[in-house]
Amino acid sequence: MKKYIIKRLLWSVVILFIVSFLLYILMRSLPTSYLEQIARQKSQQPGSKSFEEWMQQLEATYGMDKGIVPGFFAWLGKALRGDFGDSWKYTVPVTQKFKEVVGISFIMSFVVMILEIAISVPLGIIAATKQYSWQDNVISIVALAGISLPTFFTASLLKLVFSVKLQWFDLGGLVGRNYDILSPSGKKMDIALHLVLPILTLLIASIGAYMRYIRTNMLEVLNSDYIRTARAKGLSEGRVIYHHAFRNTLITLVTIWGTSLPGLFSGAMITEQLFSIPGIGYTSYQAMISGDIPFSMFYLVFIAVLTLIGNLLTDILYAVVDPRVRID
């Protein structure tokens, strides 16, 4: 296992190096006139740097005055020291802005992940063990509806019902108008209430696929020979399902957990945009459409790192939950 982890880490470093280089090439492929236009726009903002300072910063940070390979290594050297430059849009260091907004996205994604597992696992098992029953039909309809409905439609529907009609929640934003006069506990509650609809939107959009994964995997396991053998030995149905069959379904859960890691920190770009939640997804989207190259470059490399870590953890957990898997 130790040799395997070291091997995978080395390969991950190589892959990350290649991905970063490709991203750098794409960034360097942007027209110079576009970069000058963005720098000129940013220099006209109150309290911002001059046009020459913006261009000098870009050249110094990304090695624009050098070739692609020397420029990439110049950028890489600073990135390894945690220096990703200043954000064009937010006029603060990229890492500082990232730290300010990543927390709210992590909280949302973590709550959604917990609810996904807590809801999709039992419903998926019920649908599989009661195949073609009314319970299975209802769960399948709900799952397909969640898969089919676009995020913007779900968000709009929730806002129409709970914000416009019932007026239980605000239409958007992270805090209400009276946030500053609330007590510390009241401020936390205010933020929590503003996150209810975004979390519900994310949950509806993802829970359907997870239920289908669990149901399909459970049906395959329940039709296996060793399950029929366990039943023939006189084991109770509950022990057969939750001890023998469910253990093999853990492979599906491991895959879900591993692929969910990037989402824990990358934010929900569409949902945060629809509800004006200033998380990392919303911030990154605003940076990209504003031509904020330093922040966009950092964000894309960060997602690549999370994806590699998620894949590594998934492979390791496979061997933990399934003794038949052997890592060489």
Secondary structure as GFF3:
##gff-version 3
##sequence-region A 1 328
A	DSSP	alpha_helix	2	28	.	.	.	ID=ss1
A	DSSP	alpha_helix	32	43	.	.	.	ID=ss2
A	DSSP	alpha_helix	51	62	.	.	.	ID=ss3
A	DSSP	alpha_helix	68	80	.	.	.	ID=ss4
A	DSSP	alpha_helix	94	129	.	.	.	ID=ss5
A	DSSP	alpha_helix	134	148	.	.	.	ID=ss6
A	DSSP	alpha_helix	151	158	.	.	.	ID=ss7
A	DSSP	pi_helix	159	165	.	.	.	ID=ss8
A	DSSP	three_ten_helix	179	181	.	.	.	ID=ss9
A	DSSP	alpha_helix	184	222	.	.	.	ID=ss10
A	DSSP	alpha_helix	225	232	.	.	.	ID=ss11
A	DSSP	alpha_helix	237	239	.	.	.	ID=ss12
A	DSSP	pi_helix	240	245	.	.	.	ID=ss13
A	DSSP	alpha_helix	246	266	.	.	.	ID=ss14
A	DSSP	alpha_helix	269	275	.	.	.	ID=ss15
A	DSSP	alpha_helix	280	289	.	.	.	ID=ss16
A	DSSP	alpha_helix	293	321	.	.	.	ID=ss17
###
